């Protein structure tokens, strides 16, 4: 009886560990596809490029730095459609 209780306790600990891991994985996946992440990356890209353009003495760095940042956002927005198309083509 004691052995069975210990086994049940061990199984429950394993289930709890799996549930905890699943929550962590789900949160990580949610972050990967979130707009907050995309906007943060675009903003950081914009800042880094502005700094580079100031150092390189390029004209209108605030406007010119928009190009790669917006390109990133557009590519991330459309990537989902290309992924669906690619998976559909792969499955056929």
DSSP file (Angstrom, degrees, kcal/mol; ACC not computed):
  #  RESIDUE AA STRUCTURE BP1 BP2  ACC     N-H-->O    O-->H-N    N-H-->O    O-->H-N    TCO  KAPPA ALPHA  PHI   PSI    X-CA   Y-CA   Z-CA
    1    1 A X     >        0   0    0      0, 0.0     4,-2.0     0, 0.0     5,-0.2   0.000 360.0 360.0 360.0 -42.5    0.0    0.0    0.0
    2    2 A X  H  >  +     0   0    0      2,-0.2     4,-2.3     1,-0.2     5,-0.2   0.887 360.0  51.6 -64.8 -39.5    2.8    2.4    0.9
    3    3 A X  H  > S+     0   0    0      1,-0.2     4,-2.5     2,-0.2    -1,-0.2   0.908 109.1  50.3 -64.3 -41.6    4.6    1.6   -2.4
    4    4 A X  H  > S+     0   0    0      1,-0.2     4,-2.5     2,-0.2    -1,-0.2   0.893 110.2  49.9 -64.4 -39.8    1.5    2.3   -4.4
    5    5 A X  H  X S+     0   0    0     -4,-2.0     4,-2.3     2,-0.2    -1,-0.2   0.896 110.8  49.5 -65.2 -40.7    1.0    5.6   -2.6
    6    6 A X  H  X S+     0   0    0     -4,-2.3     4,-2.4     2,-0.2    -2,-0.2   0.901 110.9  49.9 -64.8 -40.7    4.6    6.5   -3.3
    7    7 A X  H  X S+     0   0    0     -4,-2.5     4,-2.6     2,-0.2    -2,-0.2   0.912 110.8  49.1 -64.5 -42.0    4.2    5.6   -7.0
    8    8 A X  H  X S+     0   0    0     -4,-2.5     4,-2.5     2,-0.2    -2,-0.2   0.897 110.9  50.5 -63.8 -40.1    1.0    7.7   -7.2
    9    9 A X  H  X S+     0   0    0     -4,-2.3     4,-2.2     2,-0.2    -2,-0.2   0.906 111.0  48.9 -62.7 -41.7    2.9   10.7   -5.6
   10   10 A X  H  X S+     0   0    0     -4,-2.4     4,-2.3     2,-0.2    -2,-0.2   0.914 111.1  49.4 -64.8 -43.0    5.7   10.3   -8.1
   11   11 A X  H  X S+     0   0    0     -4,-2.6     4,-2.6     1,-0.2    -2,-0.2   0.911 110.5  51.0 -62.1 -42.2    3.2   10.2  -11.0
   12   12 A X  H  X S+     0   0    0     -4,-2.5     4,-2.5     1,-0.2    -2,-0.2   0.892 109.2  50.6 -63.5 -39.6    1.5   13.3   -9.7
   13   13 A X  H  X S+     0   0    0     -4,-2.2     4,-2.3     2,-0.2    -1,-0.2   0.903 111.1  49.0 -63.5 -41.0    4.9   15.1   -9.4
   14   14 A X  H  X S+     0   0    0     -4,-2.3     4,-2.3     2,-0.2    -2,-0.2   0.910 111.3  49.0 -65.0 -42.0    5.6   14.1  -13.0
   15   15 A X  H  X S+     0   0    0     -4,-2.6     4,-2.6     2,-0.2    -2,-0.2   0.922 111.5  49.6 -63.0 -43.6    2.2   15.3  -14.2
   16   16 A X  H  X S+     0   0    0     -4,-2.5     4,-2.3     1,-0.2    -2,-0.2   0.895 110.5  50.3 -61.9 -40.1    2.7   18.6  -12.3
   17   17 A X  H  X S+     0   0    0     -4,-2.3     4,-2.3     2,-0.2    -1,-0.2   0.897 111.0  48.9 -65.2 -40.0    6.2   19.0  -13.9
   18   18 A X  H  X S+     0   0    0     -4,-2.3     4,-2.8     2,-0.2    -2,-0.2   0.914 111.2  49.6 -65.5 -43.4    4.7   18.4  -17.4
   19   19 A X  H  X S+     0   0    0     -4,-2.6     4,-2.2     2,-0.2    -2,-0.2   0.905 111.2  49.4 -62.0 -41.5    1.9   20.9  -16.8
   20   20 A X  H  X S+     0   0    0     -4,-2.3     4,-1.9     2,-0.2    -2,-0.2   0.922 112.6  47.5 -64.2 -43.6    4.4   23.5  -15.6
   21   21 A X  H  X S+     0   0    0     -4,-2.3     4,-2.7     1,-0.2    -2,-0.2   0.909 109.8  53.2 -63.1 -43.1    6.6   22.9  -18.7
   22   22 A X  H  X S+     0   0    0     -4,-2.8     4,-2.7     1,-0.2    -1,-0.2   0.896 108.0  50.4 -61.2 -40.7    3.6   23.1  -21.0
   23   23 A X  H  X S+     0   0    0     -4,-2.2     4,-2.4     2,-0.2    -1,-0.2   0.909 111.5  48.6 -62.3 -41.6    2.6   26.5  -19.6
   24   24 A X  H  X S+     0   0    0     -4,-1.9     4,-2.2     2,-0.2    -2,-0.2   0.908 113.0  47.1 -64.8 -42.3    6.2   27.7  -20.1
   25   25 A X  H  X S+     0   0    0     -4,-2.7     4,-2.5     2,-0.2    -2,-0.2   0.903 112.2  50.0 -66.6 -41.7    6.2   26.4  -23.7
   26   26 A X  H  X S+     0   0    0     -4,-2.7     4,-2.5     2,-0.2    -2,-0.2   0.906 111.6  48.3 -63.7 -41.6    2.8   28.0  -24.4
   27   27 A X  H  X S+     0   0    0     -4,-2.4     4,-2.1     2,-0.2    -1,-0.2   0.896 111.5  50.5 -65.4 -39.8    3.9   31.3  -23.0
   28   28 A X  H  X S+     0   0    0     -4,-2.2     4,-2.1     2,-0.2    -2,-0.2   0.907 111.8  47.2 -64.6 -42.2    7.1   31.2  -25.1
   29   29 A X  H  X S+     0   0    0     -4,-2.5     4,-1.5     2,-0.2    -2,-0.2   0.905 109.8  53.4 -66.3 -41.1    5.1   30.4  -28.3
   30   30 A X  H  < S+     0   0    0     -4,-2.5     4,-0.5     1,-0.2    -1,-0.2   0.894 109.8  48.8 -60.5 -40.0    2.7   33.2  -27.5
   31   31 A X  H >< S+     0   0    0     -4,-2.1     3,-1.0     1,-0.2     6,-0.3   0.911 106.4  56.8 -65.1 -42.1    5.6   35.6  -27.2
   32   32 A X  H 3< S+     0   0    0     -4,-2.1    -1,-0.2     1,-0.3    -2,-0.2   0.820 116.3  34.6 -60.5 -32.7    7.1   34.4  -30.5
   33   33 A X  T 3< S+     0   0    0     -4,-1.5    -1,-0.3    -3,-0.1    -2,-0.2   0.348  94.3 117.5-104.7   6.1    4.0   35.2  -32.4
   34   34 A X    <>  -     0   0    0     -3,-1.0     4,-1.5    -4,-0.5     5,-0.1  -0.401  65.5-136.2 -78.7 150.3    2.9   38.3  -30.5
   35   35 A X  H  > S+     0   0    0      1,-0.2     4,-2.9     2,-0.2     5,-0.3   0.791 105.0  65.1 -70.3 -28.3    2.6   41.8  -31.9
   36   36 A X  H  > S+     0   0    0      1,-0.2     4,-2.2     2,-0.2    -1,-0.2   0.919 103.9  45.7 -59.9 -42.9    4.4   43.1  -28.8
   37   37 A X  H  > S+     0   0    0     -6,-0.3     4,-2.6     2,-0.2     5,-0.2   0.921 113.2  49.6 -64.9 -44.7    7.5   41.2  -29.8
   38   38 A X  H  X S+     0   0    0     -4,-1.5     4,-2.4     1,-0.2    -2,-0.2   0.922 113.0  45.7 -61.9 -45.2    7.3   42.4  -33.4
   39   39 A X  H  X S+     0   0    0     -4,-2.9     4,-2.7     2,-0.2    -1,-0.2   0.896 111.8  52.5 -66.6 -39.8    6.9   46.0  -32.5
   40   40 A X  H  X S+     0   0    0     -4,-2.2     4,-2.6    -5,-0.3     5,-0.2   0.931 111.1  46.5 -61.4 -45.5    9.7   45.8  -29.9
   41   41 A X  H  X S+     0   0    0     -4,-2.6     4,-2.5     2,-0.2    -2,-0.2   0.915 113.1  49.4 -63.3 -42.5   12.1   44.4  -32.5
   42   42 A X  H  X S+     0   0    0     -4,-2.4     4,-2.5    -5,-0.2    -2,-0.2   0.915 112.4  48.2 -63.1 -42.3   11.1   47.0  -35.0
   43   43 A X  H  X S+     0   0    0     -4,-2.7     4,-2.3     2,-0.2    -2,-0.2   0.914 113.0  47.0 -65.2 -43.1   11.6   49.8  -32.5
   44   44 A X  H  X S+     0   0    0     -4,-2.6     4,-2.5     2,-0.2    -1,-0.2   0.892 112.1  51.0 -65.8 -38.4   15.0   48.4  -31.4
   45   45 A X  H  X S+     0   0    0     -4,-2.5     4,-2.5    -5,-0.2     5,-0.2   0.929 109.8  50.7 -61.3 -45.5   16.0   48.1  -35.1
   46   46 A X  H  X S+     0   0    0     -4,-2.5     4,-2.3     1,-0.2    -2,-0.2   0.916 111.6  47.2 -58.5 -46.5   14.9   51.7  -35.7
   47   47 A X  H  X S+     0   0    0     -4,-2.3     4,-2.3     2,-0.2    -1,-0.2   0.931 112.8  48.0 -63.7 -46.8   17.0   53.0  -32.8
   48   48 A X  H  X S+     0   0    0     -4,-2.5     4,-2.4     1,-0.2    -1,-0.2   0.901 113.0  48.4 -62.5 -41.1   20.1   51.0  -33.8
   49   49 A X  H  X S+     0   0    0     -4,-2.5     4,-2.9     2,-0.2    -1,-0.2   0.880 108.9  53.4 -69.3 -37.3   19.8   52.2  -37.4
   50   50 A X  H  X S+     0   0    0     -4,-2.3     4,-2.5    -5,-0.2     5,-0.2   0.940 109.8  48.5 -60.2 -45.8   19.3   55.8  -36.3
   51   51 A X  H  X S+     0   0    0     -4,-2.3     4,-2.3     1,-0.2    -2,-0.2   0.935 112.8  48.2 -59.4 -46.4   22.5   55.6  -34.2
   52   52 A X  H  X S+     0   0    0     -4,-2.4     4,-2.3     1,-0.2    -1,-0.2   0.921 111.4  50.0 -59.6 -44.4   24.4   54.0  -37.2
   53   53 A X  H  <>S+     0   0    0     -4,-2.9     5,-2.6     1,-0.2     4,-0.4   0.858 109.3  50.8 -67.3 -35.3   23.1   56.7  -39.6
   54   54 A X  H ><5S+     0   0    0     -4,-2.5     3,-0.8     3,-0.2    -1,-0.2   0.924 112.1  47.4 -64.1 -43.3   24.1   59.5  -37.2
   55   55 A X  H 3<5S+     0   0    0     -4,-2.3    -2,-0.2     1,-0.2    -1,-0.2   0.861 114.7  46.0 -66.3 -34.6   27.6   58.0  -36.9
   56   56 A X  T 3<5S-     0   0    0     -4,-2.3    -1,-0.2    -5,-0.2    -2,-0.2   0.451 110.2-126.5 -86.0  -0.9   27.8   57.6  -40.7
   57   57 A X  T < 5 +     0   0    0     -3,-0.8     2,-0.3    -4,-0.4    -3,-0.2   0.895  46.5 169.4  55.9  45.9   26.5   61.1  -41.2
   58   58 A X    > < -     0   0    0     -5,-2.6     3,-0.5    -6,-0.1    -1,-0.2  -0.687  37.8-105.8 -87.6 140.1   23.7   60.0  -43.5
   59   59 A X  T 3  S+     0   0    0     -2,-0.3     5,-0.2     1,-0.2    -1,-0.1  -0.335  93.8   4.4 -66.6 145.5   21.0   62.6  -44.3
   60   60 A X  T 3>  +     0   0    0      1,-0.1     4,-2.7     3,-0.1     3,-0.4   0.904  69.9 176.2  48.6  59.4   17.6   62.3  -42.7
   61   61 A X  H <> S+     0   0    0     -3,-0.5     4,-2.1     1,-0.2     5,-0.1   0.825  73.6  58.6 -64.1 -31.0   18.4   59.4  -40.4
   62   62 A X  H  4 S+     0   0    0      2,-0.2     4,-0.3     1,-0.2    -1,-0.2   0.882 114.2  36.7 -67.7 -36.1   14.9   59.4  -38.7
   63   63 A X  H >> S+     0   0    0     -3,-0.4     3,-1.3     2,-0.2     4,-0.5   0.910 117.0  51.1 -79.5 -44.8   13.1   58.9  -42.0
   64   64 A X  H >X S+     0   0    0     -4,-2.7     3,-0.9     1,-0.3     4,-0.5   0.831 103.3  60.3 -63.2 -32.2   15.7   56.6  -43.6
   65   65 A X  H 3X S+     0   0    0     -4,-2.1     4,-1.1    -5,-0.2    -1,-0.3   0.673  91.2  70.5 -71.7 -15.5   15.6   54.3  -40.5
   66   66 A X  H <> S+     0   0    0     -3,-1.3     4,-3.2    -4,-0.3     5,-0.4   0.837  85.1  69.9 -67.0 -31.9   11.9   53.7  -41.1
   67   67 A X  H <X S+     0   0    0     -3,-0.9     4,-2.4    -4,-0.5     5,-0.2   0.941 103.6  36.3 -57.2 -56.8   12.6   51.6  -44.2
   68   68 A X  H  X S+     0   0    0     -4,-0.5     4,-2.0     2,-0.2    -1,-0.2   0.868 118.1  52.6 -67.7 -32.2   14.2   48.5  -42.5
   69   69 A X  H  X S+     0   0    0     -4,-1.1     4,-2.0     2,-0.2    -2,-0.2   0.937 113.6  41.9 -67.0 -45.7   11.9   48.8  -39.5
   70   70 A X  H  X S+     0   0    0     -4,-3.2     4,-2.7     2,-0.2     5,-0.2   0.872 111.7  56.3 -68.2 -36.0    8.7   48.8  -41.6
   71   71 A X  H  X S+     0   0    0     -4,-2.4     4,-2.5    -5,-0.4    -1,-0.2   0.901 107.0  50.3 -61.1 -39.7   10.2   46.2  -43.9
   72   72 A X  H  X S+     0   0    0     -4,-2.0     4,-2.5     2,-0.2     5,-0.2   0.947 111.2  47.5 -62.4 -48.6   10.6   43.9  -40.8
   73   73 A X  H  X S+     0   0    0     -4,-2.0     4,-1.8     1,-0.2    -2,-0.2   0.907 113.5  47.9 -61.5 -42.0    7.0   44.5  -39.7
   74   74 A X  H  X S+     0   0    0     -4,-2.7     4,-1.9     2,-0.2    -1,-0.2   0.921 111.9  49.3 -64.9 -43.7    5.6   43.8  -43.2
   75   75 A X  H  X S+     0   0    0     -4,-2.5     4,-1.4    -5,-0.2    -2,-0.2   0.894 112.2  47.9 -65.1 -38.0    7.7   40.7  -43.6
   76   76 A X  H  X S+     0   0    0     -4,-2.5     4,-0.5     1,-0.2    -1,-0.2   0.828 110.7  52.7 -70.4 -30.7    6.5   39.4  -40.2
   77   77 A X  H  < S+     0   0    0     -4,-1.8     4,-0.3    -5,-0.2    -2,-0.2   0.842 116.9  36.9 -72.5 -33.5    2.9   40.2  -41.1
   78   78 A X  H >X S+     0   0    0     -4,-1.9     4,-1.6     1,-0.2     3,-0.6   0.612  94.4  84.7 -95.1 -13.6    3.0   38.3  -44.4
   79   79 A X  H 3X S+     0   0    0     -4,-1.4     4,-2.4     1,-0.2     5,-0.2   0.853  83.4  61.5 -57.7 -36.4    5.2   35.4  -43.2
   80   80 A X  H 3X S+     0   0    0     -4,-0.5     4,-2.3     1,-0.2    -1,-0.2   0.899 103.9  48.5 -57.8 -43.5    2.2   33.6  -41.8
   81   81 A X  H <> S+     0   0    0     -3,-0.6     4,-2.3    -4,-0.3    -1,-0.2   0.897 111.7  48.4 -66.8 -40.7    0.6   33.4  -45.3
   82   82 A X  H  X S+     0   0    0     -4,-1.6     4,-2.7     2,-0.2    -1,-0.2   0.873 110.0  53.1 -66.8 -36.0    3.7   32.1  -46.9
   83   83 A X  H  X S+     0   0    0     -4,-2.4     4,-2.7     2,-0.2     5,-0.2   0.931 109.6  47.8 -63.9 -45.8    4.1   29.5  -44.2
   84   84 A X  H  X S+     0   0    0     -4,-2.3     4,-2.4     1,-0.2    -2,-0.2   0.921 113.6  47.8 -60.4 -44.2    0.5   28.2  -44.8
   85   85 A X  H  X S+     0   0    0     -4,-2.3     4,-2.3     2,-0.2    -2,-0.2   0.920 112.6  48.7 -61.7 -45.0    1.2   28.1  -48.5
   86   86 A X  H  X S+     0   0    0     -4,-2.7     4,-2.3     2,-0.2    -2,-0.2   0.909 112.1  48.0 -63.7 -43.7    4.5   26.3  -48.0
   87   87 A X  H  X S+     0   0    0     -4,-2.7     4,-2.3     2,-0.2    -1,-0.2   0.917 111.7  50.3 -64.5 -42.9    3.0   23.7  -45.7
   88   88 A X  H  X S+     0   0    0     -4,-2.4     4,-1.4     1,-0.2    -1,-0.2   0.905 112.6  46.8 -60.6 -41.8    0.1   23.1  -48.0
   89   89 A X  H  < S+     0   0    0     -4,-2.3    -1,-0.2     1,-0.2    -2,-0.2   0.873 111.9  51.3 -67.6 -37.4    2.5   22.6  -50.9
   90   90 A X  H  < S+     0   0    0     -4,-2.3    -2,-0.2     1,-0.2    -1,-0.2   0.866 107.7  51.9 -67.7 -37.3    4.7   20.3  -48.8
   91   91 A X  H  <        0   0    0     -4,-2.3    -1,-0.2     1,-0.2    -2,-0.2   0.836 360.0 360.0 -70.6 -33.0    1.8   18.1  -47.7
   92   92 A X     <        0   0    0     -4,-1.4    -1,-0.2    -5,-0.2    -2,-0.2   0.502 360.0 360.0 -63.6 360.0    0.5   17.5  -51.3
